[in-house]
Amino acid sequence: MVQTVWILSIISIFSAVQALDKRLPEDFKRCSQNSAGLNDCLKNAVPDALRKMIKGIPDLNVPRLEPLSVSTIDIQTGSGPVSIRQVYNNIKILGLTNSTLLNYNADLKQYTLITDSFTPSLEFISDYVMSGRILLLPIQGKGRCNFTMADLVVKHVLVGEPVTKKGQVYMKIRQYDIKLIPKKISFYFSNLFNGDKALGEQMNRFLNENSEIVFNELKPSYEQSFSLLFKDITNKIFTKVPMDHVFPIEKEN
């Protein structure tokens, strides 16, 4: 019995050490942290990595990114022009891997990454339950919905901190803030008002005619939800792959 426990302990320790020694896939472009061209390198490397993560990275538990599946998002606004409760389930997000970066500013000594991305179309398809008021009009429904942001610019600010494990330094993202700036927004909610087709079509038309106002009222809740989602995906890599493997140190000649 003692021998069995000892063997299991050794296996557990070995597994833990192995878990800390994860690496990025070999075909990922690396950007040296001490290179003068770090920002230009990251501007090209990050979109390339997104496309290579279409099917995820199973070894790091990074989910499939196209489409990206999310179980639940709960959004609730206050008492402004839009006062509404929305619960989304079985969410699929499409278009993320078509993103490009407009700029990149990395300060790895301060564990800070700042970038603006551009996505031609980010589509959000989901089951939904909704009730509340939009511009004084009551709204309620339960069904499927589609929410699309076209020509979307996203401002990302990532603030991390060093974490040392087994002598290796990892970068853990403790704060991930985003700002969503779409050029155009479109909404579609099926089965509004218990399936009343006329009222449902009228409300969907109203939502799209006033999409900018509606979106701006809901935007802080959407931004918070996307921030948490992106933070989780980023930390699946950064907390498992040592920092000098993500951003290798260039040897001086």
KAVEN-V783016 format. One record per helix or strand of 3 or more residues. SS is the DSSP state (H for helix, E for strand). FROM is the first residue (numbers start at 1). LEN is the number of residues. If there is no record, write none. Layout:
# KAVEN-V783016
<<SS | FROM | LEN> <SS | FROM | LEN>>
This chain:
# KAVEN-V783016
<<H | 2 | 19> <H | 38 | 15> <H | 58 | 3> <E | 68 | 9> <E | 82 | 13> <H | 96 | 3> <E | 100 | 8> <E | 112 | 23> <E | 137 | 29> <E | 168 | 14> <E | 184 | 6> <H | 193 | 3> <H | 197 | 13> <H | 211 | 28> <H | 243 | 4>>
